[in-house]
Amino acid sequence: MSGALVGQVALVTGASRGIGAAIARDLAAAGAHVVVNYRRQRERAEALVAEIVAAGGTAEVAAFDVVVATEVEEAVRAATARLGKVDVLVNNAGVSADALILRTKDEDWNRVLDVNLKGVFNCTKAVARGMMRARSGRIINISSVVAAMGNTGQAAYAAAKAGVIGFTKSTARELAGRGITANVVAPGFIATDMTEGMDPAARDLYLALIPLGRLGTVAEVAAAVTFLAGPGGAYITGQVIHINGGLYV
């Protein structure tokens, strides 16, 4: 444990698996008490908390849907009452519903925008008042390389993740006067359960576009988040940190 975040409370949304779980592990390893949010994957979230505790860290689970503002507000109130504060918010929860524009259903478009963009708004709004009172806080939003370069069949996802970038820049300007930073981490093609299940030909096609010639790891994404949450990120706000191996430059 590095100790850089000892005494800090970090809320990570969508943290039961993949990139979110890696972020939770890394923040805990840096000394933060991590609130692991989940919506449906309770067993995975509880297993992650047990793993963090076994490694010498501290964590707990919090079940809420980022799309439902009342659930978010209640969860943040409860965490603040129990733990005293929320120092770090990582908006990681996300979904995709890939389809060509002409085949995208309204309900899929709405769901992707709700989770990936409205969820970021709901969670940011819920923690902002407490951070403003404390005159301190770190908000780190997970976007995607497709927000910058687009991708066939991912119009809804790209639109939502591009919206996250614009929202973050506005947040950074609004809250900087209270000592709060807001930044984006935009992963590229990262090795997760999802990419492991890809068609090998499609996977090889993506790999050919990456100058570093390999997939990124969830640990590499998590390291960027922990850096922004720690002392090294104190003078960084409104920025987009791309973790993509040169896929987009």
Secondary structure, 3 states (H helix, E strand, C coil): CCCCCCCCEEEECCCCCHHHHHHHHHHHHCCCEEEEEECCCHHHHHHHHHHHHHCCCEEEEEECCCCCHHHHHHHHHHHHHHHCCCCEEEECCCCCCCECHHHCCHHHHHHHHHHHHHHHHHHHHHHHHHHHHHCCEEEEEECCCHHHHCCCCEHHHHHHHHHHHHHHHHHHHHHHHHCEEEEEEEECCECCHHHHCCCHHHHHHHHHCCCCCCCECHHHHHHHHHHHHCHHHCCCCCCEEEECCCCCC
